[in-house]
Structures are given as C-alpha cells and as structure tokens.
C-alpha cells in the first residue's frame, strides 16, 4: 500500500529551517478512532492507493502508526509530545548515505520513546549480520538515491519489515515491482518541501518578469539605464499538478494578485479552493497552457506523466510563456523544450 501523507506523520519532520529534519523516528502506538478501519477526515491522507483506506495496521485492529495532530510548516510548531500506549517498538534500518548531514537527527538521536535505529547503510551487505537479523527490524527509512535495488533485497532478507518510509515526497526512485508486490506499507514526506518550492516558483516568475539577467549585467557594467519590466499582478499561473506543492505555489501567487488555473488527475465533485480560479482534469492540459503566462510543473513522475509536457503541448503555449519545473525532469520532453526555447516558441524555462 502506498499512502501520500503529510510530513507530520513521517519520520522526517521538517523544522522551520528549510530542508532540515526535525525528528527522525516514531514508535508504533495505539490510538482511539471511531472505527478501526476509518481515520477521521482531519487526519486522513489526501491520496491513498490500496484496499485499506486506513493507517491501521492490517494485522491488528488496535495497532497503528502513531500520528500527531496535523502539522503545517507555515502555521504550526513541531511537537515533541507523543500520545497513546506504545504497542510495538520501531526497529529501524536506515537505507541512507551514512554521511548525509540532513539525517543527523536520526543518526545521532535522541529518538522518541519506543524507537531504535539498528543500522545505517546503502547496500544489503551493510545490514547482513546476525546482530541485526536477530532484532527483527520492522521499519526501513529511505533517502539514498540508489535505493531501488537494495530496498527490495532488504525486504526479501527481512520479512519482519512492515513499514517503508521515504524522506522525500517522490517515491519514483524506489518504485519497483518487488516493492509494490510486498505487503509493507509505504509512506512519503508529503509537504516537506512545499513551502520552499512555492518560493522558488515565485522567484522564477520574478526572474523573467523583471528581467533579472539584464539587471545583473547592468550592475556589473555600472550601467544604471532604465528598462521596462512586467508586472506579475494580473498574470495567469497554470499549475500542472494541483497537489500540495501546487497549492502552496498557488497561495503565494494569489498574494501577488495572479489568476491561478489548476490541473488534477481527478477532481472531486465538490472541489472548491480559494487559491484556484479554474480547475481542469488531464483532458484540459492544452487549454490550461494556452491560457497561462507561467506554467508550473508540479506533478509526480509516473508512467502517465512521463513526457506529459510534449512537443505538441509546448506548441500550444503562448510565445511569452515561461515553464517552471519543480517536478522530475522526464515529465517534460527535454529535446522539445530545448527546441521551443531555441525557436522562440516560449519565453523561457526555469
């Protein structure tokens, strides 16, 4: 099962300082829900793929992955308070670079009560010893970029593993048939980088609207010649992938006075969002790019989104359009993008 969950439910909890880890692990704790198969709406993951729509463990109706109240980087402080009785110790393998500074809170501790880091490594050999095997690890924390193969090997080696968590929002770097055919629960760190990427989006808009390269050239030349700039206010931002990152970007865009168009794979009938003026499903991609001055690519990389921004789509953009990609590179046809830039079919890309 793959659950796309807010960062507050994960091992990797960002602090107010961007991209830093606040907390590194959590234990399995019992919690009280109205039903053992239902998570309250305020705590429910925004996307859940699988037959079980709950964070309740499949092998025990009274055991769950301990969850805190919803935590938002913009409005809340992380908490060190944990509630509920510990029903199972979290025995963690870290499939990571041992020298990754962002994982220091996990490596150095202290970890929350009921959590124990057993080993850190990047290959099966780093974990293949009796002292680790005898402790029956049940959690794998993943941040190593080359973890796809070693992760499947670890799952085969340690059938006791119940939970795999990635430090990133994207899971494409570990996606494999071996992982998805296993019974483990897979979670990610949704929301961890949303604020940072939203700020990048607005920086990219300003970069082209204010012609920052010219400004820097004139500064270096000690040339104080005036030149015209564009306003971001009143421009249209098209968000391809109106998820957590897309919505965070839309929130900032609305503060600038922009119009926001969103695109989602599926749209709930009751969809309404103060930061989105118009919403499209995947069939509306061409119409969205035709209307947009800035086009933010924030969709995850899947087989359906690989090459989504194709030559045909780029040909439908305004000649003044700017493409801003905060997703994976293969979502855009790179050769087609280079051609569009060289031919002046679009203004720029960032």
Backbone torsions as a table, in degrees:
resi	resn	phi	psi	omega
1	UNK	NA	138.3	175.9
2	UNK	-116.2	124.6	176.1
3	UNK	-116.1	130.4	177.2
4	UNK	-96.3	102.7	-167.2
5	UNK	-122.0	155.9	175.7
6	UNK	-60.3	151.7	-176.1
7	UNK	-59.8	-24.1	-177.1
8	UNK	-66.3	-18.9	179.9
9	UNK	-89.2	-1.6	-168.6
10	UNK	-104.2	173.3	171.5
11	UNK	-65.6	-44.4	-174.5
12	UNK	-86.8	103.1	-179.8
13	UNK	-112.3	116.8	-175.4
14	UNK	-70.4	141.9	172.7
15	UNK	-85.0	-177.4	177.9
16	UNK	-66.5	-25.0	173.4
17	UNK	-75.0	125.9	-174.7
18	UNK	-56.2	139.1	170.7
19	UNK	67.1	11.3	176.3
20	UNK	-100.5	152.5	179.9
21	UNK	-91.4	132.1	179.5
22	UNK	-92.0	-42.4	-177.7
23	UNK	-138.6	153.1	-170.2
24	UNK	-115.3	-19.1	-175.8
25	UNK	-159.3	162.9	175.7
26	UNK	-146.5	157.1	-178.4
27	UNK	-95.6	165.8	170.7
28	UNK	-77.3	123.1	-179.9
29	UNK	-131.8	152.8	176.6
30	UNK	-83.2	143.4	176.4
31	UNK	-136.2	159.4	-178.8
32	UNK	-101.7	121.5	176.3
33	UNK	-121.3	159.3	176.8
34	UNK	-57.9	-33.2	178.9
35	UNK	-142.8	144.0	-179.4
36	UNK	-67.9	-10.3	179.5
37	UNK	-109.8	5.1	-175.0
38	UNK	-128.3	129.2	173.7
39	UNK	-97.9	134.0	178.7
40	UNK	-52.6	146.5	-174.8
41	UNK	-53.0	-38.8	-177.2
42	UNK	-67.8	-16.2	-179.3
43	UNK	-113.7	-2.8	-172.9
44	UNK	-72.6	136.9	176.1
45	UNK	-59.5	148.0	-177.9
46	UNK	-73.7	-28.1	177.7
47	UNK	-133.5	132.0	178.4
48	UNK	-140.9	121.6	179.4
49	UNK	-109.1	119.3	-179.7
50	UNK	144.5	176.6	-177.2
51	UNK	-83.7	-19.2	-177.2
52	UNK	-104.8	112.9	-176.1
53	UNK	-87.1	21.4	-173.2
54	UNK	-125.9	160.8	171.5
55	UNK	-89.9	6.9	178.5
56	UNK	-74.6	135.2	179.6
57	UNK	-61.2	139.1	-178.5
58	UNK	-66.2	-27.1	-174.7
59	UNK	-96.7	6.2	175.3
60	UNK	-158.4	121.1	-178.8
61	UNK	-72.0	-8.7	-177.9
62	UNK	-111.9	4.2	-178.5
63	UNK	-116.0	133.2	177.6
64	UNK	-140.6	165.9	169.3
65	UNK	-71.2	123.5	-174.5
66	UNK	-62.1	132.4	-178.3
67	UNK	-122.0	141.1	174.2
68	UNK	-93.6	173.7	171.3
69	UNK	-61.4	153.7	-176.0
70	UNK	-56.5	132.7	-178.1
71	UNK	-117.7	126.7	179.2
72	UNK	-118.2	128.6	-175.0
73	UNK	-59.6	-29.7	-173.4
74	UNK	-81.4	-26.6	-170.7
75	UNK	-122.6	-12.1	-172.5
76	UNK	-128.1	156.1	172.5
77	UNK	-97.2	142.7	174.6
78	UNK	-60.4	153.5	-179.6
79	UNK	-118.9	148.0	175.6
80	UNK	-105.5	10.0	-179.2
81	UNK	-88.6	132.7	-178.9
82	UNK	-123.6	137.7	-175.9
83	UNK	-118.5	154.6	176.3
84	UNK	95.0	153.4	179.4
85	UNK	-76.4	136.1	176.0
86	UNK	-72.2	121.3	-179.9
87	UNK	-106.2	-14.9	179.7
88	UNK	-158.0	133.1	178.7
89	UNK	-73.5	139.6	174.4
90	UNK	-88.9	112.4	-179.7
91	UNK	-108.9	107.8	-161.1
92	UNK	-105.3	133.7	165.3
93	UNK	-104.8	129.8	179.6
94	UNK	-103.4	105.4	177.2
95	UNK	-86.2	82.1	-168.0
96	UNK	-147.7	168.4	169.8
97	UNK	-74.6	120.8	-178.3
98	UNK	-60.3	-18.8	-178.1
99	UNK	-100.8	9.3	179.8
100	UNK	-70.4	110.9	-175.2
101	UNK	-64.4	-28.3	-178.7
102	UNK	-70.2	-15.0	179.2
103	UNK	-97.7	6.8	-176.5
104	UNK	-55.7	-39.0	177.7
105	UNK	-60.5	-29.8	176.6
106	UNK	-76.5	-44.5	-176.6
107	UNK	-69.2	-43.0	-171.6
108	UNK	-93.1	-20.8	-179.5
109	UNK	70.0	-168.1	-0.8
110	UNK	-75.0	149.0	178.7
111	UNK	-94.0	159.1	177.2
112	UNK	-59.1	155.3	178.5
113	UNK	-53.3	135.6	178.4
114	UNK	87.3	10.0	-179.1
115	UNK	-124.9	141.0	-178.3
116	UNK	-143.6	128.8	174.3
117	UNK	-88.9	119.5	-176.6
118	UNK	-88.3	-39.5	-176.4
119	UNK	-167.2	157.4	176.7
120	UNK	-126.4	135.0	178.3
121	UNK	-175.4	175.0	-176.9
122	UNK	-120.4	-4.8	178.2
123	UNK	-135.4	164.1	178.8
124	UNK	-58.0	-36.4	-177.5
125	UNK	-60.4	-28.8	-179.5
126	UNK	-68.7	-18.5	-176.9
127	UNK	-114.5	-3.6	-171.4
128	UNK	-89.1	72.4	173.7
129	UNK	-143.9	157.8	-170.9
130	UNK	-61.9	-36.1	-177.3
131	UNK	-62.9	-32.5	177.8
132	UNK	-81.4	-45.1	-177.7
133	UNK	-58.0	-41.1	-176.4
134	UNK	-69.4	-15.1	-179.4
135	UNK	-92.6	0.1	177.0
136	UNK	49.3	68.2	179.3
137	UNK	-58.2	141.6	-178.4
138	UNK	-124.0	0.5	179.5
139	UNK	-137.2	138.2	172.3
140	UNK	-121.9	122.3	175.4
141	UNK	-99.4	128.5	-172.2
142	UNK	-122.2	129.4	170.2
143	UNK	-142.7	-6.1	-178.7
144	UNK	-71.7	131.5	-176.2
145	UNK	-65.3	-20.7	-179.2
146	UNK	-109.3	41.4	-172.0
147	UNK	-88.8	-7.8	-171.3
148	UNK	-56.6	-55.4	-178.9
149	UNK	-66.7	-51.6	179.6
150	UNK	-58.4	-32.6	179.7
151	UNK	-63.7	-44.9	178.6
152	UNK	-63.6	-39.0	177.7
153	UNK	-62.6	-39.5	178.3
154	UNK	-66.2	-40.0	179.1
155	UNK	-63.7	-36.8	177.9
156	UNK	-71.7	-35.6	-177.6
157	UNK	-74.8	-35.2	-175.1
158	UNK	-121.4	84.0	179.3
159	UNK	-64.8	-9.6	178.8
160	UNK	-75.7	-12.3	-178.3
161	UNK	-67.6	129.4	179.6
162	UNK	-112.7	-21.0	-169.4
163	UNK	-141.5	128.6	172.7
164	UNK	-117.7	129.0	-179.8
165	UNK	-127.8	133.4	176.0
166	UNK	-100.3	143.3	178.3
167	UNK	-70.7	-21.9	-176.7
168	UNK	-96.1	167.0	173.3
169	UNK	-76.6	-38.0	179.5
170	UNK	-77.6	143.4	178.2
171	UNK	-118.9	6.0	-176.4
172	UNK	-63.3	-27.4	-177.0
173	UNK	-72.9	-13.0	175.8
174	UNK	-117.6	-1.3	-175.9
175	UNK	-62.6	131.4	177.7
176	UNK	-163.7	160.3	176.3
177	UNK	-62.0	-36.6	-179.8
178	UNK	-62.8	-38.8	178.4
179	UNK	-70.7	-48.9	-173.0
180	UNK	-74.0	-16.6	176.0
181	UNK	-89.8	-5.6	179.1
182	UNK	-84.1	160.6	-177.6
183	UNK	-84.2	2.7	-175.1
184	UNK	-71.4	156.0	173.9
185	UNK	-91.1	130.8	-178.8
186	UNK	-110.1	127.1	177.4
187	UNK	-129.1	161.0	179.4
188	UNK	-131.5	-178.0	-176.1
189	UNK	-106.6	58.6	178.8
190	UNK	-56.0	133.4	175.6
191	UNK	92.9	-9.8	-174.9
192	UNK	-64.1	-37.5	-175.2
193	UNK	-111.2	7.3	-172.4
194	UNK	-61.2	-45.5	-178.3
195	UNK	-63.8	-43.2	-179.7
196	UNK	-63.1	-44.4	-178.3
197	UNK	-71.6	-32.1	175.4
198	UNK	-63.7	-40.9	177.1
199	UNK	-64.8	-38.4	176.9
200	UNK	-61.9	-41.4	179.1
201	UNK	-56.6	-47.8	-178.1
202	UNK	-70.6	-32.5	174.7
203	UNK	-62.5	-41.9	179.4
204	UNK	-64.6	-40.1	176.4
205	UNK	-59.7	-47.0	-178.8
206	UNK	-66.7	-34.1	-180.0
207	UNK	-55.6	-44.9	-178.9
208	UNK	-84.7	-37.0	-178.1
209	UNK	-65.9	-37.1	-178.0
210	UNK	-99.2	3.7	179.4
211	UNK	50.7	58.6	-177.2
212	UNK	-57.9	-38.2	177.6
213	UNK	-57.4	-40.7	178.4
214	UNK	-65.5	-41.5	179.1
215	UNK	-58.4	-43.3	-179.8
216	UNK	-69.1	-37.8	176.9
217	UNK	-62.3	-45.0	-178.5
218	UNK	-66.3	-35.2	176.5
219	UNK	-63.1	-46.1	-180.0
220	UNK	-64.0	-31.2	-179.4
221	UNK	-89.2	2.0	-175.2
222	UNK	52.4	46.3	-177.9
223	UNK	-115.0	111.6	-175.5
224	UNK	-100.3	28.9	179.0
225	UNK	-63.6	135.0	177.1
226	UNK	-73.3	151.3	175.4
227	UNK	-150.2	152.8	-176.5
228	UNK	-76.0	146.6	175.8
229	UNK	-128.6	162.3	179.2
230	UNK	-97.0	152.2	171.9
231	UNK	-88.7	140.3	172.0
232	UNK	-78.4	-35.1	176.8
233	UNK	-53.7	130.2	178.8
234	UNK	90.4	-13.4	177.4
235	UNK	-77.9	165.8	-177.8
236	UNK	-111.2	127.2	174.6
237	UNK	-103.2	119.9	174.0
238	UNK	-97.7	124.6	-175.9
239	UNK	-109.1	107.3	177.5
240	UNK	-88.9	100.2	-173.5
241	UNK	106.9	72.6	-176.0
242	UNK	-85.9	66.8	176.1
243	UNK	-104.9	-144.2	-175.9
244	UNK	-65.9	-47.2	179.0
245	UNK	-66.9	-44.5	-179.5
246	UNK	-61.0	-41.4	-178.9
247	UNK	-70.3	-38.4	176.9
248	UNK	-61.9	-38.5	177.1
249	UNK	-67.5	-40.7	179.2
250	UNK	-62.3	-36.9	179.6
251	UNK	-61.2	-44.6	178.0
252	UNK	-68.8	-38.5	-179.8
253	UNK	-61.4	-40.7	178.7
254	UNK	-64.5	-34.3	177.1
255	UNK	-64.1	-28.2	177.0
256	UNK	-82.3	-7.2	-178.2
257	UNK	87.4	23.6	180.0
258	UNK	-88.5	157.8	168.9
259	UNK	-90.7	139.2	-175.8
260	UNK	-120.8	127.0	172.1
261	UNK	-110.3	134.6	-179.4
262	UNK	-118.3	152.3	176.5
263	UNK	-130.9	126.8	179.1
264	UNK	-127.5	151.8	177.4
265	UNK	-62.4	-41.5	177.1
266	UNK	-139.0	142.2	-175.3
267	UNK	-118.4	120.3	175.7
268	UNK	-62.2	147.5	-179.3
269	UNK	-58.6	-33.7	-176.7
270	UNK	-95.3	21.9	-175.5
271	UNK	-59.9	129.3	175.2
272	UNK	-155.7	129.5	-178.0
273	UNK	-145.9	128.2	-178.4
274	UNK	-65.7	-15.8	-178.4
275	UNK	-100.9	6.0	-178.6
276	UNK	-130.4	120.7	-178.5
277	UNK	-82.9	-36.0	178.5
278	UNK	-141.8	142.3	179.8
279	UNK	-123.9	139.6	-178.7
280	UNK	-126.0	152.4	167.4
281	UNK	-89.5	-174.1	-173.6
282	UNK	-62.0	-25.1	178.8
283	UNK	-71.6	-11.5	-178.2
284	UNK	-98.6	13.0	-176.7
285	UNK	-58.3	-47.2	-177.9
286	UNK	-62.5	-43.8	178.8
287	UNK	-62.6	-38.9	179.3
288	UNK	-62.7	-47.1	-177.4
289	UNK	-69.6	-30.6	177.8
290	UNK	-64.1	-31.0	-176.5
291	UNK	-92.1	-11.9	-167.7
292	UNK	-96.7	141.4	172.4
293	UNK	-89.8	-34.0	176.1
294	UNK	-127.7	133.0	-176.1
295	UNK	-120.6	111.1	-179.3
296	UNK	-93.7	125.6	177.0
297	UNK	-100.3	110.0	-175.6
298	UNK	-133.2	21.6	-179.6
299	UNK	-86.3	150.7	174.9
300	UNK	-69.5	158.8	177.3
301	UNK	-85.5	116.2	174.6
302	UNK	-134.4	176.3	176.2
303	UNK	-62.4	-28.5	180.0
304	UNK	-77.6	-27.9	-177.0
305	UNK	-100.5	-8.8	177.5
306	UNK	-62.4	121.9	-177.9
307	UNK	73.3	17.5	-177.7
308	UNK	-58.9	-43.0	177.2
309	UNK	-88.2	85.8	-172.7
310	UNK	-93.3	178.2	177.0
311	UNK	-59.4	-40.3	-179.6
312	UNK	-64.8	-38.6	178.4
313	UNK	-68.7	-44.3	-179.6
314	UNK	-61.5	-32.6	178.6
315	UNK	-67.8	-17.3	179.6
316	UNK	-90.5	-7.7	-178.8
317	UNK	-74.0	156.3	170.9
318	UNK	-64.3	150.4	176.7
319	UNK	-67.2	-17.3	178.2
320	UNK	-97.3	7.2	-175.2
321	UNK	-75.7	150.9	176.4
322	UNK	-122.1	130.1	177.4
323	UNK	-96.5	127.5	178.9
324	UNK	-122.5	113.8	-176.1
325	UNK	-108.5	114.1	173.4
326	UNK	-111.0	8.3	176.1
327	UNK	-99.3	-158.7	179.3
328	UNK	-78.8	147.4	-177.6
329	UNK	-56.6	-44.5	-175.8
330	UNK	-65.1	-6.2	174.9
331	UNK	-64.9	-27.9	178.6
332	UNK	-104.6	137.9	171.8
333	UNK	-70.7	103.1	-171.3
334	UNK	-62.3	-43.4	-179.7
335	UNK	-63.4	-39.6	178.5
336	UNK	-66.5	-36.3	178.5
337	UNK	-66.4	-44.7	177.9
338	UNK	-59.8	-42.7	179.2
339	UNK	-63.4	-43.0	180.0
340	UNK	-63.4	-38.8	178.0
341	UNK	-68.7	-43.5	-178.7
342	UNK	-64.8	-35.2	-178.5
343	UNK	-86.4	-3.9	-178.8
344	UNK	74.4	21.9	-180.0
345	UNK	-74.1	-25.1	173.2
346	UNK	-133.5	162.8	-175.8
347	UNK	-75.8	-41.3	-176.1
348	UNK	-175.1	177.6	178.4
349	UNK	-148.7	146.0	-179.5
350	UNK	-145.1	NA	NA
